[in-house]
Amino acid sequence: MSGPFSPRGIWAAMTAADRVTSLAVLALSGVLALGVRAPERPARAVVMSGRDVVATLPLDRDATLPVQGRLGEVVITVQGGAVRVSESSCPQRICIAMGERRRPGEMLACVPNAVLVRLVGDAEPGEETPDAVL
Amino acid sequence: MSARSVARLAILVAVATVLQIAESSIPKPLPWLRLGLANGVTLLAIVRIGARGALVVTVTRVLLGGLAFGSLGGPSFLLSAAGSAAAWAVMASAWRIFAPPLSVLGVSVLGAAAHVAGQLAALAFAFELGRGVLALAPWLTATAVPLGLITGAVIRAVHARLPPW
């Protein structure tokens, strides 16, 4: 495709300074992507059994925590900035199948054991990302 | 102010307002993605009648757009105003200081990026959405380049075809 509004046509019309400027803005977006990605404080996993908070695990430190659930033991593992249920005494192991979670507002649950893992961060869950921009 | 310059301003305001309204009515794949042709008229005004006239065109266009949508003073109006004002300031300065070697295309890219920055700043501070909204910044900044270039190419073509005023 050619013509003044095709990518090739626009590229041909750009001066060297235009090209440098455009690349600089793209580079800026890359820098922003890296900067925004890093959270101020790592998220924490709040582990609950029944109505009680059993432990609060920061996600930046690897840890393994056995929790006494209603049916038996549930093992919560923090590894590489993510939390997952690694072992469970429940029949269907849906909690293990849920995989890992790493962002504030996310959850893991072992319903038969009444064990809940809730990720919290600096902001309230709803504030983490905008729902809409007008 | 001569009748001639009043007429020029009026034409630019009319074109910018129509483009702003038309652009908002086009369905978009993502709500915040917009070509920015109304901003392009700000650039055209900077190039043809200077920064001060362009400011008049931009302010009037934002106000008329707000009236047309009934959003005057509302959140989307404030966002539009913040983005348009930032784009005007950056494009007017860039055109004055860096052109040449920068052409309309490069200035348009800077204007698109400034528009994004102005809107994000308004979201982060005026609406106190804080850090969450900054997660959008990389995407918005990246899309500003192709969108700014397309707008710039359109304005370049229009500028070349319009007779000298």
Interface residues (C-beta under 8 A of the other chain):
Chain A: P4 F5 G9 I10 A13 M14 T15 A16 A17 D18 T21 S22 V25 L26 L28 S29 G30 L32 A33 V36 E40 D122 A123 E127 E128 T129 P130 A132 V133 L134
Chain B: P31 W32 P75 S76 L79 F98 P100 P101 L102 S103 L105 G106 V109 L110 A113 Q119 L123 L129 G130 R131 G132 V133 L134 A135 L136 A137 P138 W139 T141 A142 A144 V145 G148 L149 I150 G152 A153 V154 R156 A157
